[in-house]
């Protein structure tokens, strides 16, 4: 069996015409510790941070309890021939229709198990039945105040269970609601709870007669069934104000003096309910199953919606960050383009100046290259040879045409070699000198020659 999850916080709410009383308990070493105690008006809403459930309740569970008024509550004691907790609910379900004063479709029921000895062969069970409209009205009233109960319990029954009677007799637990008197009456004999009933004494009625009549009927039934002995012992549980109101109602009903016992206050009962919740003890729960299912679904839906809200917020922030970065990059791009545009004119002017310098440098080089070619060609020319014309082509080559006597034709080869080896400064003046071409004219004593010299020029940067 799966171990129940530990409860981190327990809230208890009591609704009355004058407002709502709220207690919140934390847990310290397995015991409840009061964290908040406040009262609000009937139209006020309980603080959401105290009663609401969010994602933190997944790992810090919060239990919301609500107390139901005694009006329209019916209590019965049933003895079941089993001690198996798993069988109690199914066995009680077969008897609940016979025990209920209203049709089972119109009421909500639950049960609480009374403590028993380990060797007991039967279990005493308190069955509580309430009209469904009464419970649903309380649940909707709590919903309107922002409170979704996980359980609805009876504080009058907790008054009995918080301190079980230590002696036989009829124990009376009075309370007042809406000006009406209610009395939880427990008949204990032989160490067993024989009968349990909620007596309602409306305001304006003869409360003394009505109370004594109800008690007398139960006493007669107990005498007939054989579990009641006389003289009857009567014990009243309540504070001084309760004793002042109820003792006059009981003084003529029993022969022996009415004994009194202190009662638990509302805060003590709230602490008892919280302690039972922290210890995962079985408790009477009158909340209809469909309401519990609805509240759990609302909680899950709220978590999904908040998760989607967070994701949407993160998405929107991411989109805004993206567009913000994009806008920043656009601004940077505009600044870069502005800088480019600002230097574009200067860059274009620089390129134009570079081209103009290259042209001027080329013109300068060509001017002196042609003069150097003419100088070298004339200085290295042997006296026996004649240059008829010289063609300087595009600053790249020099074409020589001349003549030489036939008997001095060998000088042409020497002249060609000399030009090939000619230098200008520390580098060769010509990158290539073509072999000479010579022709002899008929009827002439000379030889015509020609060859081409390609200048060794470097590109102007």
C-alpha positions in Angstrom: 0.0 0.0 0.0 1.4 3.4 -1.0 2.3 5.6 1.9 0.3 8.8 2.0 2.1 12.1 1.3 3.0 14.1 4.4 0.8 17.2 4.9 2.8 20.4 5.2 -0.1 22.8 6.2 -3.6 22.2 7.5 -6.4 24.9 7.4 -9.6 24.7 9.3 -12.6 27.0 8.6 -15.8 27.4 10.6 -18.7 29.3 8.9 -21.3 31.3 10.9 -23.7 34.1 10.1 -21.3 36.6 11.7 -18.4 35.6 9.5 -15.7 33.0 9.1 -13.2 31.8 11.7 -9.9 30.5 10.2 -7.0 28.6 11.7 -3.9 27.5 9.9 -1.5 24.9 11.4 2.0 23.9 10.4 3.6 20.7 11.6 6.5 20.5 14.0 7.8 17.1 15.0 4.5 15.5 14.0 2.4 17.9 16.1 0.3 20.9 14.8 1.7 24.4 15.4 -0.7 27.3 15.1 0.6 29.7 12.3 -2.4 31.9 11.8 -5.7 32.6 13.5 -8.1 35.2 12.1 -11.7 36.1 11.7 -13.3 37.7 8.7 -16.7 39.1 7.9 -19.4 37.0 6.1 -18.8 38.9 2.8 -15.0 38.9 3.1 -12.7 36.6 1.2 -10.0 34.6 3.0 -6.4 35.5 2.0 -5.5 33.5 -1.1 -1.9 33.1 0.1 -3.2 31.2 3.1 -6.0 29.1 1.5 -5.1 28.9 -2.2 -3.2 26.1 -3.7 -0.4 26.6 -6.3 2.6 24.6 -7.6 4.3 24.7 -4.2 1.5 22.4 -2.8 2.8 19.6 -5.1 5.8 19.1 -2.7 4.3 20.9 0.3 0.7 19.5 0.4 -2.0 21.7 2.0 -5.2 20.3 3.4 -8.3 22.5 3.7 -10.9 21.4 6.3 -14.3 22.9 6.9 -16.7 22.4 9.7 -20.4 21.7 9.1 -23.1 23.0 11.4 -25.1 20.6 13.5 -28.4 21.4 11.7 -29.8 18.6 9.6 -27.1 16.1 10.9 -28.2 12.6 11.9 -25.9 10.3 13.9 -26.2 6.6 14.5 -24.0 4.0 16.2 -23.5 0.7 14.4 -21.7 -2.3 15.6 -20.1 -4.3 12.8 -18.8 -7.9 13.2 -15.4 -7.1 11.7 -12.1 -5.3 12.6 -10.9 -5.1 9.0 -10.9 -1.5 7.9 -11.3 -2.5 4.3 -14.6 -4.3 5.1 -16.2 -1.6 7.3 -17.2 0.7 4.4 -18.8 -2.0 2.3 -20.7 -3.5 5.3 -21.9 -0.1 6.4 -23.1 0.7 2.9 -25.6 -2.2 3.0 -27.1 -0.7 6.2 -27.0 3.0 5.5 -30.3 3.1 3.6 -32.1 1.5 6.6 -30.3 4.0 9.0 -30.9 7.1 7.0 -34.1 9.2 7.8 -34.1 10.6 4.2 -33.8 8.8 0.8 -30.1 7.9 0.2 -30.1 9.9 -3.1 -30.8 13.1 -1.1 -28.1 12.8 1.5 -24.4 12.5 2.1 -23.0 10.0 4.6 -19.7 9.1 6.1 -18.4 7.3 9.2 -15.8 7.4 12.0 -14.4 4.3 13.7 -14.2 4.3 17.5 -11.0 2.9 19.1 -11.2 -0.7 20.2 -9.0 -3.2 21.9 -6.6 -5.4 19.8 -8.5 -8.6 20.7 -12.0 -7.1 19.9 -14.0 -9.1 17.4 -16.4 -6.2 16.5 -16.0 -2.5 15.7 -18.2 0.4 16.8 -18.8 2.8 14.0 -20.4 6.2 14.1 -22.4 6.9 10.9 -23.2 10.5 10.1 -25.8 11.5 7.5 -26.6 14.9 6.2 -29.0 16.3 3.6 -27.1 16.8 0.4 -28.5 20.3 -0.1 -27.1 21.4 3.3 -23.6 20.2 2.5 -23.6 21.5 -1.1 -24.8 24.9 0.2 -21.8 25.1 2.6 -19.4 24.0 -0.1 -20.7 26.7 -2.5 -20.6 29.3 0.2 -17.0 28.4 0.9 -16.2 28.5 -2.9 -17.6 32.1 -3.0 -15.1 33.0 -0.3 -12.2 31.5 -2.2 -12.0 28.4 -0.1 -12.0 24.9 -1.7 -12.4 22.3 1.1 -10.8 18.9 0.8 -12.9 17.6 3.7 -16.0 18.6 5.6 -16.1 17.4 9.2 -18.3 17.7 12.3 -16.8 19.7 15.2 -19.5 18.3 17.6 -18.3 14.8 16.9 -14.7 15.9 17.4 -15.7 17.1 20.8 -16.6 13.4 21.6 -13.6 11.8 19.9 -11.0 14.2 21.2 -11.5 12.9 24.8 -13.5 9.7 25.0 -15.6 9.2 28.1 -13.9 7.4 31.0 -17.1 6.2 32.7 -20.6 5.0 31.8 -23.6 7.3 31.6 -25.2 9.8 29.3 -22.7 12.4 28.1 -24.1 15.7 26.8 -22.1 18.0 24.5 -24.2 21.2 24.0 -23.6 23.9 21.4 -25.4 26.9 20.1 -25.9 27.8 16.4 -28.1 30.6 15.0 -29.8 31.0 18.3 -30.8 27.3 18.4 -29.5 24.8 21.0 -28.0 21.6 19.9 -26.9 18.7 22.1 -24.8 15.7 21.0 -25.9 12.9 23.4 -23.7 9.9 23.8 -24.9 6.9 25.9 -22.0 4.8 27.2 -22.6 1.5 29.1 -20.4 -1.4 29.6 -17.5 0.5 28.1 -19.3 0.7 24.7 -21.1 3.5 22.9 -24.7 2.3 22.8 -26.5 5.3 21.3 -25.6 8.6 19.7 -28.0 11.3 18.7 -28.1 15.0 17.9 -30.9 16.7 19.7 -32.1 20.0 18.2 -33.8 22.5 20.5 -35.2 25.4 18.3 -35.5 28.8 19.8 -38.9 29.8 20.9 -39.9 26.2 21.8 -40.2 24.6 25.3 -36.6 23.5 25.3 -36.7 21.9 28.7 -39.6 19.6 27.8 -38.3 18.9 24.4 -34.8 17.9 25.7 -36.2 15.8 28.5 -38.7 14.1 26.2 -35.9 13.1 23.7 -33.7 11.8 26.5 -36.5 9.9 28.1 -37.4 8.1 24.8 -33.7 7.0 24.4 -33.6 5.9 28.0 -36.8 3.7 27.6 -35.3 2.2 24.4 -32.1 1.4 26.2 -34.0 -0.2 29.1 -36.0 -2.3 26.7 -32.8 -3.4 24.8 -31.2 -4.3 28.2 -28.2 -2.0 28.2 -29.4 0.7 30.5 -29.4 0.5 34.3 -30.8 2.9 36.8 -30.1 5.2 38.5 -29.0 7.1 35.4 -25.7 9.0 35.6 -25.6 12.3 33.6 -22.5 14.2 32.6 -22.5 17.7 31.0 -19.5 18.8 29.0 -19.1 22.5 28.6 -17.8 25.8 30.0 -19.4 27.8 32.8 -21.7 29.7 30.3 -22.9 26.3 28.9 -23.4 24.9 32.4 -25.5 28.0 33.4 -27.8 27.5 30.4 -28.1 23.7 30.4 -28.1 22.7 34.1 -31.6 24.1 34.7 -32.8 22.0 31.7 -31.6 18.8 33.3 -32.0 19.2 37.1 -35.5 17.7 37.1 -34.8 14.9 34.7 -32.3 12.8 36.7 -32.3 11.9 40.3 -28.6 12.2 40.8 -26.7 15.5 40.5 -25.5 16.4 37.0 -21.8 16.1 36.8 -19.8 18.6 34.7 -16.6 18.3 32.6 -14.6 21.0 30.8 -15.1 21.1 27.0 -12.6 21.8 24.3 -12.7 25.3 22.8 -12.9 25.9 19.1 -9.2 26.4 18.7 -8.5 23.2 20.6 -10.9 21.3 18.3 -9.2 22.8 15.3 -5.9 21.7 16.6 -7.3 18.2 17.2 -8.5 18.0 13.6 -5.1 19.2 12.3 -3.3 16.6 14.4 -5.5 13.9 13.0 -4.8 15.1 9.4 -1.0 15.3 10.0 -1.0 11.7 11.3 -3.2 10.4 8.5 -5.8 9.1 10.9 -9.2 8.0 9.5 -11.7 10.9 9.8 -15.3 11.5 9.0 -15.6 13.3 5.6 -19.0 14.6 4.4 -17.7 16.4 1.2 -19.5 14.9 -1.8 -17.1 13.0 -4.1 -18.0 15.2 -7.1 -16.9 18.3 -5.3 -13.5 16.8 -4.4 -13.1 15.7 -8.1 -14.0 19.2 -9.3 -11.6 20.9 -6.9 -8.7 18.6 -7.9 -9.5 19.3 -11.6 -9.6 23.0 -11.0 -6.2 22.8 -9.2 -4.7 20.8 -12.1 -6.2 23.3 -14.7 -4.9 26.2 -12.7 -1.4 24.7 -12.7 -1.6 24.1 -16.5 -2.8 27.7 -17.1 -0.1 29.1 -14.9 2.5 27.0 -16.6 1.3 28.1 -20.0 1.2 31.6 -18.8 4.8 31.3 -17.7 5.8 29.7 -21.0 3.9 32.5 -22.9 5.7 35.1 -20.9 9.1 33.5 -21.5 8.2 33.3 -25.2 7.1 36.9 -25.4 10.2 38.0 -23.5 12.3 35.9 -25.9 10.6 37.5 -28.9 11.1 41.0 -27.5 14.7 40.2 -26.7 15.1 38.9 -30.3 13.6 42.0 -31.8 15.5 44.2 -29.4 18.8 42.5 -30.5 17.7 42.7 -34.1 17.0 46.4 -33.8 20.4 46.8 -32.1 22.1 45.1 -35.0 20.2 47.2 -37.5 21.4 50.3 -35.7 25.0 48.9 -35.7 24.5 48.1 -39.5 23.3 51.7 -40.1 26.3 53.1 -38.2 28.7 50.9 -40.3 27.0 51.9 -43.5 27.2 55.5 -42.5 30.9 55.1 -41.9 31.3 53.4 -45.2 29.4 56.2 -47.0 31.6 58.7 -45.2 34.8 57.1 -46.4 33.5 56.0 -49.8 34.2 59.4 -51.5 37.6 59.5 -50.0 38.3 55.9 -51.1 37.1 56.7 -54.6 39.3 59.8 -54.8 42.2 57.7 -53.5 41.6 55.1 -56.3 41.5 57.9 -58.9 44.7 59.5 -57.5 46.3 56.0 -57.6 45.4 55.6 -61.2 46.5 59.0 -62.1 49.8 58.4 -60.3 50.2 55.1 -62.1 49.6 56.9 -65.4 52.0 59.6 -64.7 54.6 57.1 -63.5 54.1 55.1 -66.6 54.5 58.2 -68.7 57.6 59.1 -66.8 59.0 55.6 -67.2 58.2 55.5 -70.9 59.9 58.8 -71.4 63.1 57.8 -69.9 62.9 54.2 -71.1 62.8 55.4 -74.7 65.8 57.6 -74.1 67.7 54.8 -72.4 66.9 52.4 -75.3 68.2 55.0 -77.8 71.3 55.6 -75.7 72.1 51.9 -75.2 71.4 51.1 -78.8 73.7 53.9 -80.0 76.5 53.3 -77.5 76.7 49.5 -78.2 76.4 49.9 -81.9 79.7 48.9 -83.7 81.1 51.5 -86.0 80.7 49.2 -89.0 76.9 48.9 -88.5 74.2 51.4 -89.2 70.8 51.8 -87.6 68.4 52.9 -90.3 65.4 53.4 -87.9 64.3 52.5 -84.5 60.6 51.8 -83.5 59.7 52.2 -79.8 56.3 50.3 -79.5 53.9 51.0 -76.5 56.7 51.2 -74.1 57.1 47.5 -74.2 59.5 46.8 -77.0 62.1 48.4 -79.2 62.5 47.2 -82.9 65.8 48.0 -84.6 66.3 48.1 -88.3 69.8 48.6 -89.9 72.5 47.5 -92.3 76.0 46.2 -92.2 78.6 45.5 -94.9 78.7 41.9 -96.0 82.2 41.3 -94.8 81.2 42.7 -91.3 78.1 40.5 -90.9 79.6 38.9 -87.8 79.3 42.2 -85.9 75.5 41.8 -86.0 75.7 38.8 -83.7 78.0 40.6 -81.3 75.7 43.6 -81.3 72.7 41.4 -80.5 74.6 39.8 -77.6 75.7 43.1 -76.3 72.1 44.4 -76.2 71.0 41.2 -74.5 73.5 41.8 -71.7 72.8 45.6 -71.4 71.8 46.8 -67.9 70.1 49.7 -66.5 71.2 50.3 -62.9 71.4 46.8 -61.2 69.0 44.9 -63.5 68.9 43.8 -67.1 67.5 46.4 -69.4 65.8 43.9 -71.7 63.9 40.8 -70.7 64.3 39.3 -74.1 66.2 40.1 -77.3 65.2 38.2 -80.4 67.8 36.7 -82.7 68.7 39.0 -85.6 67.1 38.5 -89.0 69.3 39.5 -91.9 68.7 39.7 -95.7 71.0 40.5 -98.6 69.7 42.6 -101.4 70.5 41.7 -104.9 73.1 44.0 -106.4 74.0 45.4 -103.1 77.2 45.0 -101.0 75.4 45.3 -97.6 73.2 43.2 -95.4 69.9 44.5 -93.9 69.1 43.3 -90.4 66.4 43.6 -87.8 65.6 42.3 -84.3 63.3 43.2 -81.4 64.2 43.9 -77.8 61.5 43.6 -75.1 62.0 46.0 -72.2 62.4 44.7 -68.7 59.7 46.8 -67.0 58.0 46.3 -63.6 54.3 47.1 -63.1 53.6 50.4 -61.4 51.7 49.7 -58.2 
